[in-house]
Amino acid sequence: MPAEGAELRRADRWLEGAGLRPTRQRRLLARLLVGDGGHRHVTAESLFDAAREAGDGVALATVYNTLKCFTEAGLLTEITVDGARSYFDTRTEDHPHFYWEDDARLSDAPASSVEIARLPEPPKGYEIARVDVVVRLRRS
């Protein structure tokens, strides 16, 4: 159990860093997202399945609400693909993504090969909050 304890401590620090109260559900989902120190791209459904596989009961609505809370707290970045499917990324700095159409998977793409030379001027009273670059891939 020492590894699980380390994962839970990492999850607690992640929540604490954002000023979030460590509820049972938040701790569970945070452990699944960042417990091993790696980065994740998850959908609400895939995180729900991972929680169920871990033997922890949590409602799908709770997963959606918790992901929204984590995103609002700056712990996750939401990337929308196809206008309907959202992925949540634990790596929050700006970086491009590959979207693998064949298996509906999102992964990081090398940032060194992306260059954005110019962006359109935003409408009066608005500023550009961020630019998402998603490169869609399919088998040839």
C-alpha positions as CSV (number, residue, x, y, z in Angstrom):
1,M,0.0,0.0,0.0
2,P,2.9,2.5,0.2
3,A,2.5,3.3,-3.5
4,E,-1.2,4.1,-3.0
5,G,-0.3,6.3,-0.1
6,A,2.1,8.2,-2.2
7,E,-0.5,8.6,-4.9
8,L,-3.0,9.9,-2.5
9,R,-0.5,12.4,-1.0
10,R,0.3,13.7,-4.5
11,A,-3.4,14.0,-5.2
12,D,-4.0,15.9,-2.0
13,R,-1.2,18.3,-2.8
14,W,-2.7,18.9,-6.2
15,L,-6.0,19.8,-4.7
16,E,-4.5,21.8,-1.9
17,G,-2.5,23.8,-4.5
18,A,-5.7,25.0,-6.1
19,G,-7.4,25.7,-2.8
20,L,-9.9,22.9,-3.2
21,R,-11.4,21.0,-0.3
22,P,-10.3,17.4,-0.5
23,T,-13.7,15.6,-0.5
24,R,-13.8,11.8,-0.9
25,Q,-14.8,12.1,-4.6
26,R,-12.2,14.7,-5.4
27,R,-9.4,12.8,-3.7
28,L,-10.4,9.6,-5.6
29,L,-10.6,11.3,-9.0
30,A,-7.4,13.4,-8.3
31,R,-5.5,10.2,-7.5
32,L,-6.6,8.6,-10.8
33,L,-5.6,11.8,-12.7
34,V,-2.3,12.7,-11.1
35,G,-1.5,10.1,-8.5
36,D,1.4,8.5,-10.4
37,G,2.8,11.9,-11.5
38,G,2.0,11.3,-15.2
39,H,-0.2,13.4,-17.5
40,R,-3.6,12.2,-18.6
41,H,-6.1,13.1,-21.3
42,V,-9.4,11.7,-20.1
43,T,-13.1,12.0,-20.9
44,A,-15.7,12.0,-18.1
45,E,-16.7,8.5,-19.3
46,S,-13.1,7.1,-19.3
47,L,-12.5,8.6,-15.8
48,F,-15.8,7.1,-14.6
49,D,-14.7,3.7,-15.9
50,A,-11.3,4.0,-14.3
51,A,-12.9,4.8,-10.9
52,R,-15.3,1.8,-11.3
53,E,-12.3,-0.5,-12.2
54,A,-10.5,0.8,-9.1
55,G,-13.5,-0.4,-7.1
56,D,-14.6,3.1,-6.1
57,G,-18.3,4.0,-6.5
58,V,-18.8,7.4,-7.9
59,A,-21.7,8.6,-10.1
60,L,-21.1,9.8,-13.7
61,A,-22.7,13.1,-12.8
62,T,-20.2,13.5,-10.0
63,V,-17.3,12.9,-12.4
64,Y,-18.7,15.6,-14.8
65,N,-19.1,18.0,-11.9
66,T,-15.7,17.3,-10.5
67,L,-14.0,17.7,-13.8
68,K,-15.7,21.0,-14.3
69,C,-14.6,22.1,-10.8
70,F,-11.0,21.0,-11.5
71,T,-11.0,22.9,-14.8
72,E,-12.4,26.1,-13.2
73,A,-9.7,25.8,-10.5
74,G,-7.0,25.7,-13.2
75,L,-6.0,22.1,-12.5
76,L,-7.2,20.8,-15.9
77,T,-7.6,22.1,-19.4
78,E,-10.7,21.2,-21.4
79,I,-10.2,20.4,-25.1
80,T,-13.4,20.0,-27.1
81,V,-13.2,17.7,-30.2
82,D,-16.1,17.5,-32.7
83,G,-18.1,20.1,-30.7
84,A,-19.5,17.4,-28.5
85,R,-16.7,15.4,-26.9
86,S,-14.5,17.0,-24.3
87,Y,-11.2,15.7,-23.1
88,F,-9.6,17.0,-19.9
89,D,-5.8,17.4,-19.8
90,T,-3.7,17.4,-16.6
91,R,-1.0,19.3,-18.5
92,T,-2.3,22.9,-18.3
93,E,0.3,24.9,-20.2
94,D,-0.4,25.7,-23.8
95,H,0.6,22.8,-26.1
96,P,-0.7,21.2,-29.2
97,H,-2.5,17.8,-29.4
98,F,-3.0,15.0,-31.8
99,Y,-6.5,13.6,-32.1
100,W,-6.5,10.0,-33.3
101,E,-9.8,9.6,-35.1
102,D,-9.6,5.8,-35.4
103,D,-9.7,5.3,-31.7
104,A,-11.0,8.6,-30.4
105,R,-7.9,9.3,-28.4
106,L,-6.1,12.6,-27.6
107,S,-2.4,12.9,-27.0
108,D,0.3,15.6,-26.7
109,A,1.9,16.7,-30.0
110,P,5.4,18.1,-30.2
111,A,5.2,21.8,-29.6
112,S,8.5,22.6,-31.3
113,S,7.0,21.9,-34.7
114,V,4.0,24.3,-34.3
115,E,4.3,27.9,-35.3
116,I,1.4,30.4,-35.2
117,A,2.6,33.5,-37.1
118,R,-0.5,35.7,-36.7
119,L,-3.9,35.6,-35.0
120,P,-6.9,37.6,-35.9
121,E,-7.6,40.8,-33.9
122,P,-10.3,40.0,-31.3
123,P,-13.5,42.0,-31.4
124,K,-13.6,45.2,-29.3
125,G,-13.9,44.4,-25.6
126,Y,-12.5,40.9,-25.9
127,E,-9.1,39.3,-25.6
128,I,-7.7,36.0,-26.8
129,A,-7.8,33.7,-23.8
130,R,-6.0,30.8,-25.5
131,V,-5.5,29.0,-28.8
132,D,-6.1,25.3,-29.0
133,V,-4.2,23.4,-31.7
134,V,-5.6,19.9,-32.4
135,V,-4.2,18.0,-35.3
136,R,-6.6,15.3,-36.4
137,L,-5.0,12.0,-37.6
138,R,-6.5,9.0,-39.4
139,R,-4.9,6.0,-41.1
140,S,-4.1,6.4,-44.7
